């Protein structure tokens, strides 16, 4: 016997709700159990009906679909949320993901694609509109770069270069030659770096540098 996915729809436009309901209920495995016109109502109905999937418009009167998503995920943990929106905006996308949404699709999505999105999300998979995929990778990349930059925040520019050379496996003498410094000066830089990053020795310092992608901040030929 086919499992039925119970769905909540939330959109302040009645025509959109009616269209979504008609589309979804043509699919034998879906049943729309509740319809909401505001974010607050969506939260209340989700708590009452315990749907498997909630399809929420991002922009609704009162609290936004994103805030409704956050509250639903806090109180109806078994419910997966898809954000349905007309707006391909990076900030909204990241806010939706942070609120716990499993899917983010644009309203121009095809009927079959929306059905597939709900099927995937109901199985616990993530679903992102292809038009927004690049945005997610860009945001993740920015977040990683910011995290790595913080790892080297206490180092001076010269200490950062010295650490990069340590990560390459160079000795103090080799670093001194490359950077036109005295060997004693390099030794002092290395000691300062070890202390600042909390490394016990050069091997730990090298591992730390590689882990935090030091080559993104110091080119190998620097």
N, C-alpha and C positions, 0 to 999 in steps of 0.2 A: 504493500500500500504506500502510495506516494506521500511523503511528509509535506505538510502545508506550512509555508512560511507566513507568519502573521505580521502584518505591516501597518504602521502608523504613518499617515501623510500629514504634513503641516505646511500650509501655504496660505497667505491671506487673500489669494485670488481664487474665487470659487470655480472659475473656468479651468484653471490649472489643476485644482484638486480633482475636479470631475474627469478631466482628461487622463490624469495619472491613474485614478481609480479604475476607469474603463480599460486602460491599457494593461494594468497589472492583473486585473481579475480575468482577463482573457487567458492568462497563464494559469493552467490547472493547479500549479503548486503554490500560488499566492492567494492570500485573502486579506483584504483591507479591513482591519478591525476598528479603526478609529480615524477621524479627520479633525485637524485642529486649524484654527485661523490665526493664532498668536503663539508666541514662544511659551508663555505661561501655560496656555491650554495644552500645548504639546507635552510639557512636563507632567501636568496633572493626568492627562489621558495615558501617557506612557506608564505612569505608576499604577493606574487603574487597570489597564488592559495587558500590561506586560508583553508588548510585542517583541518579535524576534528582530525586526529591523524598523528603524524610524527614518523616514525620508523627510528631511527638513530644509525648507528654504532658508537661506542665510538672512535675508532682510525681511523682517516681519514687525508689526506693531508691538510696542513693549520691549521685552528682552529679545535680543537677536537670536537667530537660529544657532549661532555658536554658543551663546550662553545657555540656551535650552539644551544643546548637546552636552555641555559640561554637567548640567544638573541631572540629565537623564542617565549619563554614565555613572554618576555618583550614587543614584538611587535605584536604577534598574540595570544592574551589572550585566545581565544576560542579553541586553538589547544592543545591537550594533547600529551605528548611525551613518547615514549617507547625507552629505550636504549637497543640495541641488541649488545651483545658482546661475544667474546670467552673467556673473562677473568673474573674469579670469584675472584676479588680483592676487599677487604674491602674498601680501599681508594677510588677506582673508584666508588663503590656503593654509599658511603656517599656523594661524590662530585656530583654525578648525582641527588641524592635526593635534595641536597641543591640548585642545578641549576633549580629545578622545575619539574624533570621527575616524571611521574605518574607510570611508569613501568620500570622494569629492568630484562631482561631475557637473558639467555645464548643461544648462537647459536645452541647448541645441543638440544634445546627444540623441542618437537614433533610438527608436523604440527597442529594437533587439539588443542594442548595447546597454540600455538601462536595465532591461530584464537580466542580462548577464551580470551586470554590476551588482544587482541585488542578490542574485544567486551566489556570487563569489563572496560578498560581504556576509551573507547569512551563514557561510561555512567558516567564517573567521578570517577570511583573506582580506587584504587591502585592495582598494580600487581607486585609481587616480586617473582623471581625464587625461588622455595623451597630450592635450594642449598645455597641461600644467606640469608635465614630467620634468622638463628642463628647469623650471623654477625651483622645484624641490631639490634637485641636485645642486643648483647654484646656492640655495640657502644652506644646505648641509655643508657644502664646501666652505662657505663663508664662516659658518660656525666652527668648523674644524680649524680654519686658519686663525680665528680669534683665540681659540683654545691653545693652539700651539704658540701663538705670539705671547700669551700670558706666561707660558712656561719659561720664556727667556726674558721676561720683563725686567728682572733685576740686573741683567748683564749689561755692561757697557758695550758699545759697538766693537771695540777691540777684543773684549772678552768673548763676545759672540764668535768672532772670526777665529780666535784661538781654540774655542770649543769645537768649531767645525773641523779644524785641523787635527785635533785630538780624535775626533770621530773618524777621520780618514786613516788613523793609525800612525800618525807622524810622532816622532820623539820631540822632546823640547828643543834639541839642537836643530833638527830639521825644520821645525816651526820657526825658530829664530832666523834661520837662513832665508826662508820663504818670505817672512814679514819684515826682514831687515831690522831685527831687534836683538838685544843681548840675550844670551841663554838664561841668565839670572832673571831678567825681566819677564821672559816667557814663563819661567818657573813660578814667579809671583802671580802672574795672570792665571795660571792653571790652579794654583792653590785657592785663589779668590773664587774662581768658577766652581770648584768642588764644594766650597763652603756655601755658596749662594744657591746651588741647585740640590744640595744635600747628598752629594755623591761621596762614597768612601774612597774611591780610587778612579783611575783613568778609564778603566773598563766600564764602570758604572756610568761615568760621565758620557762616554761614547754611546752607550745604550740609550741613555736619556736623550741625547741629541738626535739619534736616529728615530726614536719613538715619536719625538715631537717635530719631525720633518725639518731639521735645521737647514737642509738645502733649499727650502722655500724662502729662507731669509738670508742665507749666505751662499752665493753661487760657488760651486766646486773650485772654480779658477780664481776666487777672490784672494 
